[in-house]
């Protein structure tokens, strides 16, 4: 229960260790990593959008203008509102116009 | 006030979680809850504000700004401006008195930027919160958090800045107080005022219509801004940038996000504008300094995180 979940971000190859109850983005910032761009941290701006490749997550509220029902079912989500329940793999999307990591 | 528009009156913001938003706007910013309506909207104000409310929160599945409202001098002016807005080419919608609790009839229109604005002539005035109208004390006891004094202005991102400027200056009587010009002399940012403040509403050019950058609240002093920064850390609130100073308007500022990702500013100081003053100009090659006078560097999140 108390073991952090290990989340691999595939574009950078970075691994983020996420404590129970902590959001993926919050854990990434705490560890000084930059593999997902950081925006509002509140599910509103869409900058930290990721694609879930594998693993289980709890979801917080996020703006439907950035992740609608269809996109959610395709595995898209905002990292600031993702709470990992298992070791997982994700890919940072990098939003058009937001150049922060964008390694391809 | 050349055309009878007096000042900002209210902003309605969408939030994902109303309870979380209230902890932010009431407990942290120090706005005062003034009531709720049958739609579940919550009405707030800063303690120095005379009107019953200036901020309305509405729970929705996407954050952002519903509309920004300005007060005009009287109902005849409201009628005349409605006609002038229609003649300009705006679709004008009439909202009956009471649709916002304590507010008279409003007219709503979409600016070319893609944002919705409103005008109204009457709103219940409950006076400053916690101090008497006669022989008022300096400030009330019992304020919370940052003790924000008033809703002050908004910055909006959108399209068609030149037509938006024409609407606000020619129809609504605003002045262009500050601007940013690119190398070709094109205006990429415009700060508009209807009184003596450096801005009541500002626009930055952006490819998408109708986006919201921030709502700003006024504090008295730089010490208050630093205290706000302490409270942002104490409450683990999402910080954007600051405390720092702007080049544009020269206000002293800190930016942070509400729990739904809407950006807020608290600030103090800043320049003033009389109607005969020419606009202050910043050039786009100095944009870093224009936005953050100390860092002098463009900050990507500040430019791109919008709701």
Interface residues (C-beta under 8 A of the other chain):
Chain A: X38 X39 X40 X41 X42 X43 X44 X45 X47 X61 X62 X63 X64 X65 X95 X97 X98 X99 X100
Chain B: X16 X17 X61 X62 X63 X64 X238 X240 X257 X258 X259 X260 X261 X262 X263 X300 X301 X304 X305 X306 X307
